[in-house]
C-alpha cells in the first residue's frame, strides 16, 4: 500500500465526512463526521479492490 494514497484518502475522507455531516445532519455530533470519514475511506479501498479484481 502506498502511504501517499492513504494520506490523500484520509484527508479527503475527513473533509467530505465533515461536509456530509454538516449538510445533512447539522445538529449532529463530531462523531458522525468521523463515521462518515471512516466509511468513505473504507469504501474507497473496497471499490479499488473490486476494480482490480475485475481486470484479472
Legacy VTK file of the C-alpha trace (Angstrom):
# vtk DataFile Version 3.0
C-alpha trace
ASCII
DATASET POLYDATA
POINTS 56 float
0.000 0.000 0.000
1.334 3.370 -0.905
1.409 5.771 2.014
0.689 8.812 -0.162
-2.583 7.344 -1.393
-3.608 6.520 2.165
-2.859 10.055 3.357
-4.754 11.631 0.460
-7.750 9.372 1.053
-7.721 10.122 4.773
-7.594 13.876 4.203
-10.361 13.790 1.602
-12.381 11.418 3.778
-12.241 13.833 6.706
-13.080 16.852 4.559
-16.050 15.215 2.863
-17.138 13.469 6.068
-17.390 16.815 7.837
-19.152 18.296 4.829
-21.718 15.483 4.658
-22.417 15.529 8.370
-22.906 19.303 8.453
-25.085 19.445 5.332
-27.393 16.524 6.088
-27.251 16.437 9.902
-26.445 19.964 11.159
-27.228 19.212 14.818
-25.106 16.054 14.925
-22.002 15.475 16.998
-18.446 15.306 15.699
-18.542 11.519 15.877
-20.863 11.348 12.894
-18.250 13.158 10.808
-15.672 10.594 11.952
-18.011 7.753 10.991
-18.639 9.283 7.569
-14.895 9.755 7.030
-14.164 6.158 8.001
-16.896 4.867 5.694
-15.640 6.935 2.772
-12.090 5.636 3.154
-13.339 2.074 3.655
-15.471 2.195 0.518
-12.610 3.725 -1.476
-10.480 0.671 -0.705
-13.392 -1.712 -1.341
-14.042 -0.218 -4.764
-10.332 -0.269 -5.601
-10.208 -3.970 -4.714
-13.272 -4.711 -6.846
-11.866 -2.713 -9.741
-8.527 -4.548 -9.684
-10.239 -7.928 -9.292
-12.289 -7.443 -12.471
-9.153 -6.945 -14.580
-7.743 -10.404 -13.806
LINES 1 57
56 0 1 2 3 4 5 6 7 8 9 10 11 12 13 14 15 16 17 18 19 20 21 22 23 24 25 26 27 28 29 30 31 32 33 34 35 36 37 38 39 40 41 42 43 44 45 46 47 48 49 50 51 52 53 54 55
